[in-house]
Amino acid sequence: MDIRIFSHQSLEEFLSQNRGIYDAVLITNSDVGFLPFVATYAREYLHLQFDDIECDLPPFVSPSKPAIGKALAWSKGRERLAVACHAGISRSSAVAYVIACSQMPPEQAIKILRPGCHMPNELIVSLGSAILENTQVETAFRNWKNQLFGFPE
């Protein structure tokens, strides 16, 4: 599975150069609508709306088990996947990592993350771990994060 992580801006450029080749998971803030270029350039797409928060914080919409479950179910069997959120740092990297964990061991899936570029949303990782019923999803992520910041495992 080829999974790539993008910001909205870089997704538009990438998809326009790879028209009809990649499926896309588009994540927007709860108050931002669908970005039409995705329908134009992606093979197929899934649009999720939630904010980049890690706890309940009204009026913002936190990531939820149904939303992450929907991404996991939708992505099953797809070979080329582009995952994007506003900045391409937190929500998209977390969703991409969890999707990768559904296809391969977490120790291998973690390699899609780029240190210094990605910082996955911990709530999404936790929800994905619970949905996949695999504690290694969170363990591999925490080990990666600890190494990134120089903390002992």
URKAVEN-V338453 format. One record per helix or strand of 2 or more residues. SS is the DSSP state (alpha for helix, beta for strand). FROM is the first residue (numbers start at 1). TO is the last residue. Records with the same first field share a line. If there is no record, write none. Layout:
SS->FROM-TO + FROM-TO
This chain:
beta->2-7 + 23-28 + 45-49 + 80-85
alpha->8-17 + 37-41 + 65-75 + 91-101 + 106-112 + 122-132 + 136-148
